[in-house]
Amino acid sequence: MVNQLYELKVRDRQSFIKFLDWLRQDLLQHPETWENKTLPDFLEALAAYAEDIQGYYDNTDANVDAETAVWSTFADIFKGAKVYE
């Protein structure tokens, strides 16, 4: 499940929905890999990661502009919130 979660190419609404389902399944099956297990903690990390994601893209030479809303950016933010401190 973890590999699928990170390998899924989120390009549209349907793939984002699939991603969210896999993210939920990952939490249920592997809670030990999650830093932010409660909804308040996850939402706090989600907001913080949304603010910092451009730095992630810059550091990984991803050539992505976080100011342009695309489904893959939303998925990256959710993945980051899973472990962001």
N, C-alpha and C positions, 0 to 999 in steps of 0.2 A: 504493500500500500504506500509506504513512504516513497519508494522510487517512482511509482505512478504519479504521486502528488507533485513531485518535482520535475518529472519528465513531460507531463501533460502540457501541450502548447495551448494556452488560453488565447483565443483569437476572436471569439464572439460570445454572445450571451449564453448560448447553449453550452459551450465548453466551460464558461465561468460557472454555470449551474452545476455541471459535472464536478468541477474543481471543488466547489463548496461542499458537495456531498462527500467527496473523498476526504476533504479536510475534517469534516465531522466524524467520519469513520476512523480517521487517524487518531483523533482525540479519544474516541471510545476504545480503540484497540491498543494504543500506545501512549497513554497519558504521561508516562515517565519521560517522554521526549518533549513535553510541553512545559515551557517556563510559566506560561500564563493560562492556568486551567479554569479560573473563574471568569464569569462574564465581565465583572468590573475590571479585573486585571487585564483581560484580553482587550477590552475596549480602550483602556488607557494605553496599552502597548500599540494598538492599532493606530490611534491618533499620533503617538510619538513616532512610529515608523513611517506614517504618511508624511510627516514633517521632514524626516531624515532620508527618505528614499533616494532623493537625487544624489546624495553623497554615496550611497551604495552603487548606484549606476555609474557615477564618475569613477569610483575606486575599482570597478570591475570592467572599465572600458566598454560598457554596454551600449553606448551611443543611443540612450533613451532620454527623452525630455519628459520628466515627470509632470510638467505642467500641461501636457497633452493627455487628456483622459482617454485611455484605451483599456480594454478588458484585461490585457496581460498585466498592466500596471496595478490594477485592483487586486489581481491574484498575487502579485509579488508583495503587496502591502499585507495581505492576509497571511502569507507564508512567513513574512518577517515578524508579524505580531505574535506568532506562535512561540517564538523564542527570544524576542527583544526584551532587554532589561533596561 
